C-alpha cells in the first residue's frame, strides 16, 4: 500500500511505498492533491503488476508534452535541429489526432502507431526523409521516457529502411574555375576554405578568427557555447596556401565570427550566387568535392576520415565509389596541400 504526504520544505506531494520489502520515498513533482492521488493509484497498480520500476511520474497529454519537448530541445540543440524535430513531432502528433483520436496521452503511444505512421508517410516522401522523421520521433519519445512521462520508448526496435547510397556529387574542374573566378571578398575566402577543408555548413558558419592559427597554418573546429560540430569533438585541419592567403587578405579585426553571424542562411546566399553564374550547386557539394578530389590527389582514406570528422570509416568509403581524374594542374594544386 502506498501513501502520499507533504514533506517539510517541499512544495510537492511525496509518496511512500514498498517494493520487494524495500521502503522508498519519492517526490511526485505535483502540488495538487487530486493529481497526487491519481499517481498513487497508478503506482499501486504498477506494484501489483511488478512494474514499479517503470513508475510514470506524471501523466501528460500529447499536446502538453509537445511544448515540454520543444523547450527541452531548444536548450540543447541548434535552431536547425529544433526546427526539424519540431516539424516531425507536429506531423506525427497530427497524424495521431486524425487517425487515433483515442490516443491522447504521451504514455499511450505504442509501436504500432509509429510503424503505421512511417508506412503512411513513405507513400509521399523519400526513404531518407522517412528515416529522418523516425529518428526525430525516437528522440521525441525518448525525452518522454527520460522525464518520466512514459514507461518506455515504443520507437525502440523500429528499424530504418535501408536506402541505396548514391555516389557523391562533386563540382567539375570547369565549375571550380568559374566559381573562384566569379566569387570575391568574404565569399571567395569561404569557398576556398570549403574546398580545401571539407568543413560542414555549421562549422564554417561558426568559425571565428581565434580558430585560425596563421603561424602554423591550421584551422580548428572547436565546440562553442550553444553550438558543437556534428561529431561533437574538436579537430584541427591544415590550412592550405590558397586559403591562408584568402584569409590574410580579409585583414581580420578582433576575434569575432569570420563570415558574420552564425545564424545566417548560407543556402540562400549560395543559391543566389549559383543562379547568377549558372552553376548547379550547394554548400554540401563543396564537402563532397574536397573529399573526392583529395582522394584523387592521393590522400589516404584514414586522413580523409579524420579531416571530415567521421566517426566510422565506412562513412568515408562512399567517396571511393567515384574518384575524379584531375586534368588541370591548377586544380590539382588546390587539393595537394595535405602533402
C-alpha positions in Angstrom: 0.0 0.0 0.0 1.4 3.4 -0.9 0.7 6.6 1.0 1.1 10.3 0.0 2.2 13.1 2.3 3.6 16.6 2.4 7.2 16.9 3.2 8.6 19.9 5.2 10.4 22.3 2.9 9.0 20.9 -0.3 6.1 22.4 -2.3 5.3 18.9 -3.8 3.4 15.9 -2.6 5.6 12.9 -1.8 4.8 9.2 -1.9 6.0 6.3 0.4 5.8 2.8 -0.9 7.4 -0.6 -0.6 8.8 -2.8 -3.4 10.1 -6.3 -2.6 10.3 -5.3 1.1 12.3 -2.1 0.5 10.8 1.2 1.6 11.0 4.0 -0.9 10.2 7.7 -0.8 9.8 9.8 -3.9 8.7 13.3 -4.8 5.6 13.2 -7.2 6.5 16.7 -8.5 2.9 17.8 -8.3 1.3 20.3 -6.0 -2.3 19.3 -6.4 -3.6 16.6 -4.1 -6.0 15.0 -6.6 -3.1 14.6 -9.1 -1.0 13.0 -6.3 -3.8 10.6 -5.5 -4.1 9.6 -9.2 -0.3 9.0 -9.3 -0.5 6.9 -6.1 -3.3 4.8 -7.5 -1.2 4.3 -10.7 1.8 3.3 -8.7 -0.1 0.8 -6.7 -1.3 -0.8 -9.9 2.2 -1.0 -11.2 3.4 -2.6 -8.0 0.7 -5.2 -8.4 1.9 -5.9 -11.9 5.5 -5.9 -11.0 6.3 -2.7 -12.9 7.1 -0.4 -10.1 10.5 0.3 -11.5 8.8 1.9 -14.5 6.9 4.4 -12.5 5.4 7.2 -14.6 5.8 10.4 -12.6 3.0 12.4 -14.2 0.6 12.0 -17.0 0.9 14.4 -19.8 -1.3 14.8 -22.9 0.5 14.7 -26.2 -0.1 18.5 -26.7 1.3 19.3 -23.2 4.3 17.1 -23.8 5.0 18.6 -27.2 5.5 22.0 -25.6 7.8 20.5 -23.0 9.8 18.7 -25.7 10.2 21.9 -27.7 11.6 23.7 -24.7 13.8 20.8 -23.8 15.3 20.6 -27.3 15.7 24.4 -27.7 18.1 24.4 -24.7 20.2 21.5 -26.0 20.3 21.7 -29.8 20.8 24.2 -32.6 17.9 26.1 -34.2 18.1 23.9 -37.3 17.8 20.7 -35.2 14.9 22.2 -33.2 13.1 23.1 -36.4 13.5 19.5 -37.8 12.4 17.8 -34.6 9.5 20.1 -34.0 8.2 19.7 -37.6 8.5 15.9 -37.4 6.8 15.9 -34.0 4.0 18.1 -35.3 3.4 15.8 -38.3 3.4 12.7 -36.2 1.1 14.0 -33.4 -1.2 15.5 -36.1 -1.5 12.0 -37.7 -2.4 10.5 -34.3 -5.1 13.1 -33.7 -6.7 12.3 -37.1 -6.3 8.5 -37.2 -6.1 7.5 -33.5 -8.2 10.1 -31.6 -8.3 7.8 -28.6 -4.5 8.2 -28.1 -4.4 11.4 -26.1 -1.7 10.8 -23.6 2.0 10.6 -24.4 2.2 7.3 -22.4 -0.5 5.8 -24.6 1.6 5.8 -27.8 2.6 2.3 -29.0 5.0 1.0 -31.5 2.2 0.1 -33.9 1.2 3.7 -34.1 4.7 4.7 -35.2 5.0 1.9 -37.7 1.6 2.8 -39.2 2.7 6.5 -39.4 6.0 5.7 -41.1 4.3 3.4 -43.6 1.8 6.2 -44.3 4.5 8.8 -44.8 6.5 6.7 -47.2 3.7 7.0 -49.7 4.5 10.7 -50.2 8.2 11.1 -49.1 11.5 9.5 -49.9 13.2 6.8 -47.7 15.8 9.3 -46.4 13.1 11.7 -45.2 11.1 8.9 -43.6 14.2 7.7 -41.8 14.9 11.3 -40.6 11.4 11.5 -39.3 11.7 8.2 -37.5 14.9 9.5 -35.8 13.0 12.6 -34.6 10.1 10.5 -33.3 12.6 8.3 -31.4 14.1 11.4 -29.8 10.6 12.8 -29.0 9.6 9.7 -27.2 13.0 9.1 -25.6 12.7 12.6 -23.9 9.3 11.5 -22.6 10.9 8.5 -21.1 13.8 10.5 -19.6 11.4 12.9 -18.0 9.2 10.0 -16.6 6.2 10.8 -18.7 6.3 7.3 -20.3 7.4 3.9 -19.1 9.5 3.2 -22.2 10.2 4.4 -25.7 7.9 2.5 -28.1 10.0 3.5 -31.1 13.0 1.5 -29.9 13.4 -1.5 -32.1 11.7 0.1 -35.1 14.4 0.0 -37.8 15.0 2.5 -40.5 14.6 1.4 -44.1 17.8 0.7 -45.9 18.4 3.2 -48.7 20.8 2.8 -51.6 23.7 5.2 -51.2 24.2 7.5 -54.2 27.7 8.3 -55.2 28.7 11.8 -54.0 28.2 14.7 -56.4 31.2 17.0 -56.8 32.0 20.1 -58.8 33.7 19.7 -62.1 37.0 21.3 -62.8 35.3 23.9 -65.0 32.8 24.5 -62.2 35.6 25.2 -59.7 37.4 27.6 -62.0 34.2 29.5 -62.8 33.2 29.7 -59.1 36.6 31.0 -58.0 36.6 33.5 -60.9 33.2 35.0 -60.1 33.4 35.0 -56.3 35.1 37.8 -54.4 35.9 39.0 -50.9 34.5 37.0 -48.0 32.5 34.7 -50.2 35.6 33.7 -52.1 37.5 33.1 -48.9 34.7 31.0 -47.6 34.5 29.0 -50.8 38.3 28.4 -50.7 38.0 27.1 -47.2 35.1 24.9 -48.0 37.0 23.4 -51.0 40.2 22.9 -49.0 38.9 21.7 -45.7 35.6 20.0 -46.4 34.0 21.7 -43.4 30.3 21.3 -42.8 27.9 24.2 -43.2 27.5 24.7 -39.4 31.3 24.5 -38.9 32.2 27.3 -41.4 29.2 29.3 -40.1 30.5 29.3 -36.6 34.2 29.8 -37.5 35.9 32.6 -35.5 39.2 34.4 -36.1 40.5 32.8 -32.9 40.1 29.4 -34.6 42.7 30.3 -37.2 46.4 29.8 -36.5 48.1 31.8 -39.2 51.6 31.0 -38.0 51.2 27.2 -38.0 48.7 27.3 -40.9 45.9 25.4 -39.2 42.2 25.9 -38.6 40.4 24.4 -35.6 36.8 23.2 -35.3 36.0 24.0 -31.7 32.9 23.3 -29.6 31.3 26.7 -28.9 28.7 27.8 -26.3 25.4 26.9 -27.8 26.9 25.0 -30.7 29.0 22.0 -31.4 30.1 20.1 -34.6 28.1 17.1 -35.6 30.7 14.7 -34.2 30.9 16.8 -31.0 34.7 16.6 -31.0 37.5 19.0 -31.6 39.6 18.6 -34.7 42.4 20.6 -36.4 42.8 20.9 -40.1 45.7 22.0 -42.3 45.2 25.5 -43.8 46.3 25.3 -47.4 48.3 28.1 -49.0 45.4 29.5 -51.1 43.0 29.5 -48.0 45.8 31.1 -45.9 46.2 33.8 -48.4 42.5 34.5 -48.8 42.0 34.8 -45.0 45.1 37.0 -44.7 43.7 39.4 -47.3 40.5 39.8 -45.3 42.6 41.7 -42.6 40.9 40.3 -39.5 40.0 42.6 -36.7 39.4 41.1 -33.2 38.2 37.6 -32.6 34.6 37.7 -33.9 33.0 35.5 -36.5 34.9 35.4 -39.8 31.9 35.3 -42.0 29.3 37.1 -40.0 26.6 36.0 -37.6 26.4 32.1 -37.3 22.7 32.0 -37.9 22.9 33.5 -41.4 21.3 31.4 -44.1 24.2 30.1 -46.3 22.0 28.1 -48.6 20.1 31.2 -49.6 23.4 33.1 -50.1 24.9 30.4 -52.3 21.7 29.8 -54.3 21.7 33.5 -55.3 25.3 33.2 -56.3 25.0 30.0 -58.2 21.9 31.2 -60.1 23.9 34.3 -61.1 26.8 32.3 -62.6 24.8 29.4 -63.9 26.2 26.6 -61.8 24.1 23.9 -60.1 25.5 23.6 -56.6 25.1 23.7 -52.9 27.2 24.3 -49.7 27.2 20.5 -49.1 28.7 19.9 -52.6 31.9 21.7 -51.6 32.4 19.0 -48.9 31.9 16.2 -51.4 34.3 18.0 -53.8 37.0 18.3 -51.2 36.7 14.6 -50.3 36.6 13.3 -53.9 39.5 15.5 -55.2 41.6 14.8 -52.1 41.4 11.1 -52.8 42.2 11.8 -56.4 45.4 13.5 -55.2 46.4 10.5 -53.1 45.2 11.4 -49.6 44.9 8.2 -47.5 41.4 7.3 -46.6 42.1 7.4 -42.8 43.4 11.0 -43.2 40.3 12.0 -45.1 38.1 10.3 -42.4 39.8 12.4 -39.6 39.6 15.6 -41.6 35.9 15.2 -42.4 35.1 14.3 -38.7 33.6 10.9 -39.5 33.3 8.5 -36.5 33.2 5.5 -38.8 35.5 5.0 -41.8 32.6 3.2 -43.6 31.0 6.6 -44.0 34.2 7.9 -45.7 34.3 4.9 -48.0 31.4 6.2 -50.0 33.9 8.6 -51.7 35.7 5.6 -53.2 32.7 4.9 -55.5 33.7 7.6 -57.9 37.1 9.2 -57.8 37.6 12.0 -60.4 40.6 12.2 -62.8 42.1 15.6 -62.5 43.3 17.1 -65.7 44.3 20.6 -64.8 47.5 21.2 -62.8 45.9 24.3 -61.3 43.0 22.3 -59.9 45.4 19.6 -58.6 47.4 22.2 -56.8 44.2 23.3 -54.9 43.9 19.8 -53.3 47.5 18.9 -52.8 48.0 21.0 -49.7 47.8 18.0 -47.4 51.1 16.6 -48.6 
